[in-house]
Amino acid sequence: MISKITFTFQTDWTEFWLIGVQMFHALVFCFVIISHRANLHLFSVIIFLSLLVIMYFAQSLNTLAAQNYTQFAKDQYFDSDGLFITLILLLPCAFNCIFFIVSSTYHITCILELVT
């Protein structure tokens, strides 16, 4: 647990690609909120499935990033266990997917209450 915390503090969060990943997650979260409030169900499903595809290929992305990190990063962040990609990529994607599932369940219960 200590190594995970120190690993997070040792990361240079000012690198351009890390800022890009953070902005990606912020934009996806905004799209999830907007599609939820505007009842854009098809758009929500597309975002949800895209996030699942990203999560499915995370190990391949980690391997690819570990082999080519010198092209976009100063340090080697991508370990064989996938800790960094889990913290940076998968947890925000999982959060957005869980939000999608909860909001969809809420919408379905509202529709069922109207029907009955």
C-alpha positions as CSV (number, residue, x, y, z in Angstrom):
1,M,0.0,0.0,0.0
2,I,2.8,2.4,0.8
3,S,4.5,1.8,-2.5
4,K,1.3,2.7,-4.3
5,I,1.0,6.0,-2.5
6,T,4.7,6.9,-3.0
7,F,4.3,5.8,-6.7
8,T,1.5,8.3,-7.1
9,F,3.5,11.1,-5.5
10,Q,6.5,10.4,-7.6
11,T,4.6,10.7,-10.9
12,D,5.3,13.9,-12.9
13,W,1.7,15.1,-13.4
14,T,2.8,18.0,-15.6
15,E,3.8,15.7,-18.5
16,F,1.7,16.6,-21.6
17,W,0.4,13.1,-22.2
18,L,-0.8,12.8,-18.5
19,I,-2.6,16.1,-18.8
20,G,-4.2,14.7,-22.0
21,V,-5.4,11.6,-20.2
22,Q,-6.8,13.7,-17.4
23,M,-8.6,15.9,-19.9
24,F,-9.9,12.9,-21.7
25,H,-11.5,11.6,-18.5
26,A,-12.9,15.0,-17.6
27,L,-14.5,15.3,-21.1
28,V,-15.9,11.8,-20.9
29,F,-17.4,12.5,-17.5
30,C,-19.0,15.7,-18.8
31,F,-20.4,13.7,-21.8
32,V,-21.8,11.1,-19.4
33,I,-23.5,13.8,-17.3
34,I,-24.8,15.7,-20.3
35,S,-26.1,12.5,-22.0
36,H,-27.8,11.5,-18.7
37,R,-29.5,14.8,-18.2
38,A,-30.6,15.2,-21.8
39,N,-31.8,11.6,-22.2
40,L,-29.5,10.9,-25.1
41,H,-29.6,7.1,-24.6
42,L,-27.8,6.1,-27.8
43,F,-25.0,8.5,-27.1
44,S,-24.7,7.1,-23.5
45,V,-24.6,3.6,-24.8
46,I,-21.9,4.5,-27.3
47,I,-19.8,6.1,-24.5
48,F,-20.4,3.1,-22.3
49,L,-19.3,0.6,-24.9
50,S,-16.3,2.6,-25.8
51,L,-15.2,2.7,-22.2
52,L,-15.7,-1.1,-22.0
53,V,-13.5,-1.5,-25.1
54,I,-10.8,0.7,-23.5
55,M,-11.0,-1.4,-20.3
56,Y,-10.8,-4.6,-22.3
57,F,-7.6,-3.6,-24.1
58,A,-5.9,-2.1,-21.1
59,Q,-3.3,-4.9,-20.8
60,S,-2.4,-4.6,-24.5
61,L,-2.2,-0.8,-24.1
62,N,0.0,-1.2,-21.1
63,T,2.4,-3.5,-23.0
64,L,2.5,-1.2,-26.0
65,A,3.1,1.8,-23.8
66,A,5.9,0.0,-21.9
67,Q,7.6,-0.8,-25.1
68,N,7.3,2.7,-26.5
69,Y,7.4,5.0,-23.5
70,T,10.4,6.9,-24.7
71,Q,8.3,8.4,-27.5
72,F,5.9,10.2,-25.2
73,A,7.1,10.0,-21.5
74,K,10.1,11.0,-19.6
75,D,10.0,8.0,-17.2
76,Q,8.9,4.4,-17.4
77,Y,5.5,4.4,-15.7
78,F,4.2,1.1,-17.2
79,D,5.0,-1.8,-15.0
80,S,4.2,-5.5,-15.7
81,D,1.5,-5.5,-13.0
82,G,-0.4,-2.7,-14.7
83,L,-0.7,-0.6,-11.5
84,F,-0.2,2.7,-13.3
85,I,-2.6,2.1,-16.1
86,T,-5.1,0.8,-13.6
87,L,-4.9,4.0,-11.6
88,I,-4.7,6.4,-14.5
89,L,-7.0,4.8,-17.1
90,L,-9.1,2.0,-15.7
91,L,-10.4,3.5,-12.4
92,P,-11.9,6.6,-14.1
93,C,-13.4,4.5,-16.9
94,A,-14.9,2.1,-14.3
95,F,-16.3,5.1,-12.4
96,N,-18.0,6.4,-15.5
97,C,-19.4,2.9,-16.4
98,I,-20.8,2.5,-12.8
99,F,-22.4,5.9,-13.1
100,F,-23.9,4.9,-16.4
101,I,-25.3,1.7,-14.9
102,V,-26.8,3.5,-11.9
103,S,-28.3,6.3,-14.0
104,S,-29.8,3.7,-16.5
105,T,-31.2,1.7,-13.6
106,Y,-32.8,4.9,-12.2
107,H,-34.3,5.8,-15.6
108,I,-35.7,2.3,-16.0
109,T,-37.3,2.3,-12.6
110,C,-38.8,5.7,-13.4
111,I,-40.3,4.4,-16.6
112,L,-41.6,1.3,-14.8
113,E,-43.3,3.4,-12.2
114,L,-45.0,5.4,-14.9
115,V,-46.2,2.2,-16.5
116,T,-47.7,0.8,-13.4
